[in-house]
Amino acid sequence: MDTTLQDPLVGQLLDGRYRVDGRIAVGGMATVYRAVDTRLDRVLALKVMHPTLAADVSFVDRFIREAKSIARLSHPNVVGVYDQGADGAYVYLAMEYVAGCTLRDVLRERGALQPRAALDILEPVLAALGAAHRAGFVHRDMKPENVLIGDDGRVKVADFGLVRAVDTVTNTTGTILGTVSYLAPEQIEHGTADTRVDVYACGVVLYEMLTGAKPHSGETPAQVLYQHLHEDVPPPSAAVPGLPVELDDLVASATARTPDVRPHDAVALLGQARQARAALSVEQLDAVPPQALTAEHEPRDNSEDRTNVIPRAGRPVQLPLPADGGQDEQGRQDNQDREDRQNQLNRTSILATPPPAPPAAPGRGRGLRDNPRRRVLVIVAAVLLALGLGAGVWYINSGQFTKVPPLLAKTESAAKKRLDEAGLDVKDVKRAYSDTDKRGTVMATDPAVGERIRDNGRVSLTISRGPQIVKVPDLEGSPLAEARDKLKDAGLAPGMTKRAFSDEVRKGSVVSTDPEAGTKRKAGSAITLVVSKGREVEVPDVTGESQADATSELEEAGLEVKIESKRVHSEEDKGTVVDQSPREGQKRLAEGDTVTLTLSKGPEMIEVPDVEGMSVDEATQELEDAGFEVDEDRGLLGIFGDKVESQSVEGGDDAPKGSTITIKIR
């Protein structure tokens, strides 16, 4: 996990749910983080698209397509996707977290692999791709970086970001998606991809596992692409003499330049791989290639080799267990005998220096040229002396040293046994909590695995206690800031904060926690805090009341009062409450919350038009347009009349807007 560089997301809570703990890897399209789902309390991997790409609709569509594609693949060898979403500029996938390393890390650390180990990795990869192919998808970017090997030996295929439906022709313009070393010829030449491009890539990966190198190389990508188009992948036995022909045939079948010659999908190639394994003997499966970087420490008990940890940034990883569960007893015994002989050679003492040649007899003056026998003895003595000196130098620099054997992820008893077999002693055993290491297994050594140590030296072991379990403290009544400090002191993390009314707990203090007090949780788990909003208050209706009366009534209810600076015209008397926010029953308020009041500045006075002498219709229209209501007074003599004789407010006088003007008709 890369934590050396500052990252704005590390330490943040993404989308209100995912706490980002650290950065794992950075790619061209996204960054992968180790995170904790605070709702479900589980570790997962967050794949977050680079914000600069989030504005590109095509990239976002491709990113979301990855989530939907993987979510449809329910297979133990496919990295699962739990969730997909966005938080501002961050578009993310929440995926299964696989503690371990990639196949690229394994090849970098170990070079070429034994055929058994190569097939143990290839078969689950093909099983995962076979499930994708049968579901109608093509991965299109198979390479060692996308093969994850967990600490428990499980193999999973990751990064389905380039998947496409099988029946979709993907013709790129100017850009070929995928990694050039693993592209099939038809991807390069025509831009098309079906299940057979994954088969081709797996053949290249198998070649690389068997030989420790890629089949095609060049100074530029164009040179590599040219070789894919015009040159067959060479048989791996050309680089590793003695490699069985069955493995040559398997690579040749998968990497045929003509797609129709290849197995039609990963399921078919998986069948061929199993046939090839069945045809190989134990010795052929466990043969150590010359390109293996750890060849000087092998062969040994192959049942242990297949679970041998690969150092990676201080974390162990096991090579996958074989499908047959192990080798026969005779194979294990033969390898143990070889290890015993190697250990004996490692403990060989310094070579004895031969005694010097006797001095020449007096009076015998013949030199070396005159005495051939003496000349031979001197040469032999010189050679033996050089060998002795060389052995002495070797002993001082390397002969009296060995390396700390792979111990990580082993049980305490297995680690002690392995140290004893290596001629080393246990200095002391410490115990520490770990969220990722299984309880009772080795999580660290001093010196570290692979470091030099003198023969018969002593190694300190640190054994995992498993995740630290703590109790959620009782925080009821504690102020929010104090409650957060108490959680941290207890080894927990403050999570989401919710608000709730409470008649017993004062505002701003904790009412309860989720999970509740006394519950046991792993150290570092996020705890939700429910904080009091105070006593719930029913908001009274104070419209129409004077400012003083309204303020008094609200304050008696436990509410604060704010007077809106701007007053409005209304039919209400000047200084009375015209409006309040919130209104009665509109919103639930807590004690101490604020109600805003708007006061009246009285009705708006406007000039009344003079309508005397007008017809009834004309007068009514004139008064209504001015903002008044109209009432007709016809009396006994005005029943049949149509002229306005008088009006209740004289024309030119002021009257409240919206008030009623009575017109008398004659």
ZAMARGU-4260 file (C-alpha; in steps of 0.2 Angstrom, whole numbers, plus 5000, padded with zeros to 4 digits):
<rodrens>
0) 5000/5000/5000 | 5007/5017/4994 | 5006/5029/5009 | 5021/5039/5005 | 5012/5052/4995
5) 4999/5064/5001 | 4982/5060/4993 | 4967/5071/4996 | 4955/5056/4998 | 4965/5047/5011
10) 4957/5049/5028 | 4941/5055/5020 | 4923/5048/5021 | 4917/5045/5003 | 4899/5047/4999
15) 4895/5047/5018 | 4899/5028/5019 | 4917/5023/5014 | 4932/5028/5025 | 4947/5029/5014
20) 4962/5022/5024 | 4976/5021/5011 | 4981/5020/4993 | 4985/5003/4985 | 4989/5007/4967
25) 4987/5021/4953 | 4982/5017/4935 | 4980/5027/4920 | 4961/5028/4923 | 4958/5026/4941
30) 4966/5025/4959 | 4963/5010/4970 | 4961/5013/4989 | 4959/5002/5004 | 4944/5007/5013
35) 4931/5002/5026 | 4912/5002/5023 | 4906/5010/5039 | 4889/5004/5037 | 4893/4985/5036
40) 4910/4986/5045 | 4920/4977/5032 | 4937/4981/5023 | 4935/4983/5004 | 4944/4991/4989
45) 4938/5007/4981 | 4942/5010/4963 | 4940/5029/4961 | 4941/5037/4943 | 4953/5051/4941
50) 4943/5067/4943 | 4950/5074/4927 | 4941/5059/4918 | 4925/5061/4927 | 4919/5075/4915
55) 4921/5063/4900 | 4905/5054/4897 | 4913/5040/4888 | 4925/5036/4902 | 4911/5037/4915
60) 4900/5025/4904 | 4915/5013/4903 | 4918/5014/4921 | 4900/5010/4926 | 4900/4996/4913
65) 4914/4988/4922 | 4903/4988/4938 | 4888/4981/4929 | 4899/4968/4920 | 4907/4961/4936
70) 4891/4962/4946 | 4884/4949/4934 | 4899/4937/4937 | 4896/4927/4952 | 4912/4917/4953
75) 4924/4913/4967 | 4939/4918/4955 | 4932/4935/4950 | 4934/4950/4961 | 4917/4955/4967
80) 4909/4972/4965 | 4898/4978/4980 | 4893/4995/4975 | 4895/5009/4962 | 4891/5028/4965
85) 4898/5046/4964 | 4902/5059/4977 | 4905/5076/4968 | 4919/5074/4956 | 4923/5056/4962
90) 4915/5041/4953 | 4919/5025/4962 | 4917/5006/4963 | 4917/4997/4979 | 4925/4980/4977
95) 4931/4965/4986 | 4948/4968/4995 | 4960/4954/4991 | 4975/4955/5003 | 4990/4948/4994
100) 4999/4953/4978 | 4998/4952/4959 | 5005/4939/4948 | 5017/4952/4941 | 5024/4954/4959
105) 5026/4935/4960 | 5036/4935/4943 | 5046/4950/4948 | 5051/4941/4965 | 5053/4923/4959
110) 5056/4924/4940 | 5051/4909/4931 | 5039/4897/4940 | 5039/4878/4941 | 5026/4870/4929
115) 5015/4865/4944 | 5014/4883/4951 | 5011/4890/4933 | 4996/4878/4931 | 4990/4881/4948
120) 4988/4899/4944 | 4982/4897/4926 | 4968/4885/4930 | 4958/4897/4941 | 4961/4911/4929
125) 4953/4901/4915 | 4939/4896/4926 | 4935/4914/4930 | 4937/4919/4911 | 4926/4904/4907
130) 4912/4910/4918 | 4913/4928/4909 | 4914/4920/4892 | 4899/4909/4895 | 4890/4925/4902
135) 4893/4934/4886 | 4908/4945/4891 | 4926/4947/4885 | 4939/4953/4897 | 4951/4960/4884
140) 4965/4965/4896 | 4972/4949/4903 | 4989/4952/4910 | 4999/4947/4926 | 4994/4964/4934
145) 4976/4959/4933 | 4978/4942/4942 | 4977/4943/4961 | 4984/4930/4973 | 4978/4932/4990
150) 4987/4928/5006 | 4977/4912/5007 | 4982/4906/4990 | 4966/4910/4981 | 4968/4917/4963
155) 4956/4930/4957 | 4954/4940/4941 | 4952/4959/4942 | 4949/4974/4932 | 4935/4970/4920
160) 4936/4989/4914 | 4938/4984/4896 | 4924/4971/4895 | 4913/4970/4880 | 4898/4959/4875
165) 4904/4945/4865 | 4894/4949/4850 | 4900/4967/4850 | 4913/4972/4837 | 4925/4984/4845
170) 4933/4994/4831 | 4944/5007/4839 | 4950/5022/4829 | 4968/5027/4833 | 4968/5018/4850
175) 4970/5000/4854 | 4964/4996/4871 | 4974/4983/4881 | 4992/4980/4885 | 5003/4978/4869
180) 5012/4962/4876 | 4996/4952/4877 | 4986/4958/4862 | 4980/4946/4850 | 4984/4949/4831
185) 4966/4952/4827 | 4965/4965/4840 | 4980/4974/4832 | 4975/4972/4814 | 4956/4973/4814
190) 4952/4980/4831 | 4940/4966/4834 | 4939/4956/4850 | 4929/4940/4855 | 4933/4926/4868
195) 4948/4920/4858 | 4958/4936/4862 | 4957/4932/4881 | 4963/4914/4876 | 4978/4922/4867
200) 4983/4933/4882 | 4982/4918/4894 | 4994/4909/4882 | 5006/4923/4883 | 5004/4924/4902
205) 5008/4905/4903 | 5023/4907/4893 | 5029/4921/4904 | 5026/4911/4920 | 5036/4896/4913
210) 5051/4906/4906 | 5051/4922/4917 | 5050/4933/4901 | 5038/4939/4888 | 5038/4930/4871
215) 5040/4946/4861 | 5051/4961/4865 | 5056/4977/4857 | 5062/4995/4861 | 5045/5002/4855
220) 5027/4996/4856 | 5026/4996/4837 | 5040/4983/4837 | 5031/4972/4849 | 5015/4974/4839
225) 5024/4969/4823 | 5030/4953/4831 | 5013/4948/4837 | 5007/4950/4819 | 5021/4941/4810
230) 5029/4929/4822 | 5023/4914/4832 | 5025/4914/4850 | 5041/4903/4853 | 5039/4886/4862
235) 5044/4889/4881 | 5056/4874/4880 | 5067/4885/4869 | 5071/4896/4884 | 5069/4882/4897
240) 5077/4866/4890 | 5069/4850/4896 | 5052/4858/4898 | 5039/4845/4893 | 5032/4845/4875
245) 5014/4846/4883 | 5017/4863/4889 | 5024/4869/4872 | 5008/4862/4864 | 4997/4871/4877
250) 5006/4888/4873 | 5006/4885/4855 | 4987/4881/4855 | 4982/4896/4865 | 4993/4908/4855
255) 4990/4903/4837 | 4990/4919/4826 | 4974/4912/4817 | 4959/4914/4829 | 4950/4899/4822
260) 4965/4888/4827 | 4964/4893/4845 | 4952/4885/4858 | 4936/4895/4856 | 4935/4901/4874
265) 4943/4899/4891 | 4933/4884/4896 | 4940/4874/4881 | 4958/4880/4885 | 4955/4875/4904
270) 4951/4857/4897 | 4968/4857/4888 | 4977/4863/4903 | 4970/4849/4914 | 4975/4836/4900
275) 4992/4843/4900 | 4994/4842/4919 | 4988/4824/4919 | 5001/4820/4906 | 5016/4826/4917
280) 5025/4817/4930 | 5029/4823/4947 | 5047/4827/4942 | 5041/4837/4927 | 5029/4847/4937
285) 5041/4851/4950 | 5056/4855/4939 | 5065/4871/4944 | 5068/4882/4928 | 5085/4890/4927
290) 5077/4907/4926 | 5069/4905/4944 | 5076/4919/4955 | 5075/4908/4971 | 5083/4892/4963
295) 5097/4892/4976 | 5084/4888/4989 | 5075/4875/4980 | 5070/4861/4977 | 5063/4856/4994
300) 5047/4849/5001 | 5035/4854/4987 | 5020/4854/4998 | 5028/4869/5006 | 5034/4877/4990
305) 5016/4879/4984 | 5012/4889/5000 | 5028/4898/5001 | 5026/4917/5004 | 5032/4930/4992
310) 5038/4945/5000 | 5029/4961/4995 | 5029/4977/5005 | 5030/4968/5021 | 5015/4957/5017
315) 5015/4938/5013 | 5006/4929/4999 | 5004/4911/4996 | 5006/4903/4979 | 4989/4894/4975
320) 4986/4876/4981 | 4986/4863/4966 | 4969/4855/4961 | 4975/4838/4966 | 4979/4843/4984
325) 4997/4839/4983 | 5010/4827/4977 | 5013/4809/4982 | 5023/4803/4997 | 5038/4798/4986
330) 5039/4815/4978 | 5040/4823/4995 | 5053/4811/5002 | 5064/4814/4986 | 5063/4833/4988
335) 5067/4831/5007 | 5082/4821/5003 | 5088/4834/4991 | 5085/4848/5004 | 5095/4838/5017
340) 5110/4836/5005 | 5109/4855/5001 | 5108/4860/5020 | 5124/4849/5023 | 5133/4858/5009
345) 5128/4874/5016 | 5136/4869/5033 | 5153/4863/5025 | 5168/4870/5034 | 5182/4879/5027
350) 5193/4869/5015 | 5210/4863/5023 | 5225/4871/5015 | 5237/4857/5009 | 5254/4856/5018
355) 5268/4866/5009 | 5280/4856/4998 | 5296/4849/5007 | 5312/4860/5004 | 5324/4854/4990
360) 5338/4843/4996 | 5355/4851/4999 | 5366/4850/4984 | 5352/4847/4972 | 5352/4863/4961
365) 5340/4858/4948 | 5326/4870/4945 | 5307/4867/4941 | 5311/4866/4923 | 5323/4851/4927
370) 5311/4842/4938 | 5294/4840/4930 | 5287/4830/4945 | 5291/4845/4957 | 5283/4857/4945
375) 5267/4847/4945 | 5267/4847/4964 | 5269/4865/4965 | 5255/4869/4952 | 5243/4857/4962
380) 5248/4866/4978 | 5245/4883/4971 | 5228/4877/4964 | 5223/4870/4981 | 5229/4885/4990
385) 5218/4896/4979 | 5203/4885/4982 | 5206/4886/5001 | 5208/4905/5000 | 5192/4906/4990
390) 5183/4895/5002 | 5189/4905/5016 | 5182/4921/5008 | 5166/4912/5004 | 5164/4906/5022
395) 5168/4924/5029 | 5156/4932/5017 | 5142/4920/5014 | 5146/4902/5021 | 5142/4906/5039
400) 5126/4915/5034 | 5109/4908/5029 | 5093/4917/5025 | 5077/4919/5036 | 5065/4906/5028
405) 5047/4911/5023 | 5037/4911/5039 | 5024/4924/5037 | 5006/4917/5038 | 5012/4901/5046
410) 5006/4895/5062 | 5018/4897/5077 | 5022/4879/5078 | 5025/4877/5059 | 5036/4893/5060
415) 5046/4885/5074 | 5048/4869/5065 | 5054/4878/5049 | 5067/4888/5059 | 5073/4872/5066
420) 5075/4864/5049 | 5085/4879/5043 | 5096/4877/5058 | 5090/4893/5067 | 5083/4896/5084
425) 5068/4906/5091 | 5074/4921/5100 | 5057/4927/5107 | 5039/4927/5103 | 5029/4943/5103
430) 5010/4945/5100 | 5001/4959/5092 | 4984/4964/5085 | 4981/4963/5067 | 4966/4967/5056
435) 4973/4957/5041 | 4983/4943/5048 | 4974/4927/5054 | 4975/4924/5073 | 4989/4913/5078
440) 4999/4916/5062 | 5016/4924/5060 | 5014/4943/5055 | 5032/4948/5056 | 5050/4942/5060
445) 5066/4950/5065 | 5076/4949/5055 | 5064/4950/5041 | 5060/4935/5029 | 5074/4933/5016
450) 5087/4943/5026 | 5104/4936/5030 | 5107/4928/5047 | 5122/4918/5054 | 5120/4900/5055
455) 5112/4895/5072 | 5106/4913/5073 | 5090/4918/5082 | 5074/4925/5075 | 5060/4934/5084
460) 5043/4930/5079 | 5027/4941/5080 | 5011/4931/5081 | 4994/4939/5077 | 4981/4940/5090
465) 4969/4944/5076 | 4959/4960/5076 | 4958/4969/5092 | 4940/4968/5100 | 4934/4982/5111
470) 4917/4987/5119 | 4907/5002/5113 | 4908/5014/5128 | 4892/5022/5136 | 4892/5039/5129
475) 4874/5045/5134 | 4874/5063/5140 | 4891/5066/5134 | 4894/5082/5123 | 4897/5077/5105
480) 4916/5083/5105 | 4919/5073/5121 | 4910/5058/5115 | 4921/5057/5099 | 4937/5058/5110
485) 4930/5044/5121 | 4927/5033/5105 | 4945/5036/5100 | 4952/5032/5117 | 4942/5016/5116
490) 4950/5012/5099 | 4935/5015/5089 | 4931/5028/5076 | 4917/5042/5076 | 4906/5038/5062
495) 4890/5046/5055 | 4881/5059/5067 | 4862/5058/5067 | 4850/5070/5076 | 4835/5066/5087
500) 4823/5075/5099 | 4825/5070/5117 | 4816/5076/5133 | 4830/5069/5144 | 4846/5074/5136
505) 4851/5092/5133 | 4854/5098/5116 | 4871/5094/5108 | 4874/5079/5119 | 4874/5060/5114
510) 4857/5051/5116 | 4863/5034/5110 | 4875/5025/5099 | 4873/5012/5085 | 4878/4999/5089
515) 4873/5002/5107 | 4884/5003/5122 | 4893/4987/5128 | 4893/4979/5110 | 4909/4972/5105
520) 4917/4978/5089 | 4934/4977/5080 | 4946/4991/5084 | 4944/5005/5072 | 4926/5001/5068
525) 4915/5017/5065 | 4901/5020/5078 | 4886/5031/5073 | 4882/5044/5086 | 4864/5050/5089
530) 4864/5068/5096 | 4850/5077/5105 | 4841/5091/5096 | 4833/5095/5113 | 4815/5094/5118
535) 4802/5095/5104 | 4791/5110/5104 | 4774/5113/5097 | 4774/5129/5087 | 4759/5140/5091
540) 4750/5151/5079 | 4753/5170/5083 | 4747/5178/5067 | 4736/5193/5070 | 4744/5196/5088
545) 4754/5211/5093 | 4773/5210/5092 | 4774/5209/5111 | 4760/5196/5114 | 4767/5185/5100
550) 4785/5186/5107 | 4779/5182/5124 | 4769/5167/5119 | 4784/5160/5108 | 4797/5162/5122
555) 4785/5153/5135 | 4785/5138/5123 | 4804/5138/5123 | 4808/5146/5106 | 4818/5160/5101
560) 4810/5175/5091 | 4817/5184/5077 | 4808/5200/5069 | 4810/5202/5051 | 4817/5219/5047
565) 4806/5222/5032 | 4787/5225/5035 | 4773/5223/5023 | 4756/5231/5020 | 4741/5221/5025
570) 4724/5222/5031 | 4730/5219/5049 | 4733/5234/5060 | 4750/5241/5060 | 4763/5232/5071
575) 4753/5216/5072 | 4760/5199/5066 | 4756/5196/5047 | 4766/5180/5045 | 4778/5168/5054
580) 4791/5155/5049 | 4788/5141/5052 | 4769/5141/5053 | 4759/5131/5065 | 4761/5112/5061
585) 4773/5116/5046 | 4789/5109/5054 | 4795/5101/5070 | 4805/5112/5081 | 4816/5109/5096
590) 4818/5119/5111 | 4829/5134/5108 | 4825/5134/5089 | 4820/5151/5081 | 4803/5157/5074
595) 4804/5172/5062 | 4790/5185/5063 | 4784/5197/5049 | 4775/5213/5055 | 4762/5223/5047
600) 4764/5242/5042 | 4745/5243/5040 | 4735/5244/5024 | 4741/5253/5008 | 4731/5269/5005
605) 4727/5273/4987 | 4717/5287/4979 | 4699/5283/4975 | 4693/5287/4957 | 4678/5298/4954
610) 4664/5288/4946 | 4649/5299/4949 | 4638/5300/4933 | 4646/5284/4925 | 4636/5269/4920
615) 4637/5255/4933 | 4648/5244/4922 | 4660/5258/4919 | 4661/5263/4937 | 4663/5245/4943
620) 4677/5243/4931 | 4686/5259/4936 | 4686/5255/4954 | 4691/5237/4953 | 4706/5242/4942
625) 4711/5254/4955 | 4712/5240/4968 | 4695/5241/4977 | 4680/5230/4980 | 4663/5237/4973
630) 4646/5236/4982 | 4630/5242/4973 | 4616/5252/4982 | 4601/5253/4971 | 4588/5257/4984
635) 4569/5256/4979 | 4571/5269/4965 | 4587/5262/4958 | 4581/5245/4953 | 4580/5250/4935
640) 4593/5263/4935 | 4610/5263/4926 | 4619/5278/4932 | 4630/5281/4948 | 4622/5295/4958
645) 4636/5295/4972 | 4650/5285/4980 | 4654/5281/4998 | 4671/5288/4997 | 4673/5304/4987
650) 4683/5304/4972 | 4701/5310/4975 | 4701/5304/4993 | 4712/5290/5000 | 4706/5273/5005
655) 4714/5257/5010 | 4719/5246/4995 | 4707/5232/4994 | 4693/5240/5004 | 4675/5241/4998
660) 4668/5257/4989 | 4649/5257/4989 | 4641/5266/4974 | 4623/5272/4974 | 4613/5270/4958
665) 4598/5280/4951
</rodrens>
